[in-house]
Amino acid sequence: MWANGQNSPAANVPPAFEKGEIERTLWLDAITAHREALYQVIVILLVNFITQLTGTIKKLFNNLGRCIHAVL
């Protein structure tokens, strides 16, 4: 206790974060701050995935058509 009856200035420091809480807080802040950019990245990845998937499906149907044509 100080002479005026108050606790030391160190008592005003917030309690220590639990282990990993600071990292979690930083991640949440980063996600919140860059939400629009994250949405754009997710959309780009989805479009690329769908494009590759449709290309693969197209190749499969082309091969299936060749097989059917060869059999007939």
PAVO-288721 format. One line per field, with one value per residue (C-alpha): residue in one letter; x, y, z; chain; residue number from 1. Coordinates in steps of 0.1 Angstrom, whole numbers, always signed. Example, Ala and Ser with C-alpha at 12.3 -4.5 7.8 and 13.67 -1.06 7.14 Angstrom:
residu <- c(A_S)
xx <- c(+123_+137)
yy <- c(-45_-11)
zz <- c(+78_+71)
chaine <- c(A_A)
num <- c(1_2)
% end
This chain:
residu <- c(M_W_A_N_G_Q_N_S_P_A_A_N_V_P_P_A_F_E_K_G_E_I_E_R_T_L_W_L_D_A_I_T_A_H_R_E_A_L_Y_Q_V_I_V_I_L_L_V_N_F_I_T_Q_L_T_G_T_I_K_K_L_F_N_N_L_G_R_C_I_H_A_V_L)
xx <- c(+0_+11_+10_-23_-39_-40_-25_+6_+2_+11_-23_-39_-23_-48_-43_-21_-38_-43_-19_-29_-54_-33_-28_-65_-73_-48_-63_-98_-86_-69_-99_-122_-99_-94_-128_-135_-101_-107_-141_-124_-97_-124_-144_-113_-104_-140_-141_-108_-120_-152_-134_-110_-139_-159_-128_-124_-160_-159_-128_-146_-177_-155_-138_-172_-184_-154_-160_-196_-188_-162_-186_-213)
yy <- c(+0_+35_+63_+75_+40_+32_+1_+5_+17_-19_-29_-10_-33_-58_-94_-115_-131_-169_-188_-185_-157_-130_-150_-157_-120_-110_-135_-122_-86_-95_-114_-85_-59_-78_-95_-81_-93_-127_-129_-121_-148_-174_-165_-167_-202_-214_-202_-219_-251_-251_-243_-272_-295_-286_-291_-326_-335_-323_-345_-375_-370_-366_-399_-415_-403_-418_-451_-451_-441_-469_-495_-484)
zz <- c(+0_-8_+18_+5_+10_-27_-42_-63_-99_-110_-96_-125_-151_-165_-155_-177_-206_-205_-226_-263_-256_-271_-303_-305_-300_-327_-351_-345_-349_-382_-395_-386_-402_-434_-438_-473_-486_-470_-488_-521_-516_-507_-538_-560_-546_-551_-587_-594_-578_-598_-630_-625_-616_-647_-668_-653_-658_-695_-701_-685_-707_-738_-730_-723_-756_-774_-757_-767_-802_-805_-792_-816)
chaine <- c(A_A_A_A_A_A_A_A_A_A_A_A_A_A_A_A_A_A_A_A_A_A_A_A_A_A_A_A_A_A_A_A_A_A_A_A_A_A_A_A_A_A_A_A_A_A_A_A_A_A_A_A_A_A_A_A_A_A_A_A_A_A_A_A_A_A_A_A_A_A_A_A)
num <- c(1_2_3_4_5_6_7_8_9_10_11_12_13_14_15_16_17_18_19_20_21_22_23_24_25_26_27_28_29_30_31_32_33_34_35_36_37_38_39_40_41_42_43_44_45_46_47_48_49_50_51_52_53_54_55_56_57_58_59_60_61_62_63_64_65_66_67_68_69_70_71_72)
% end
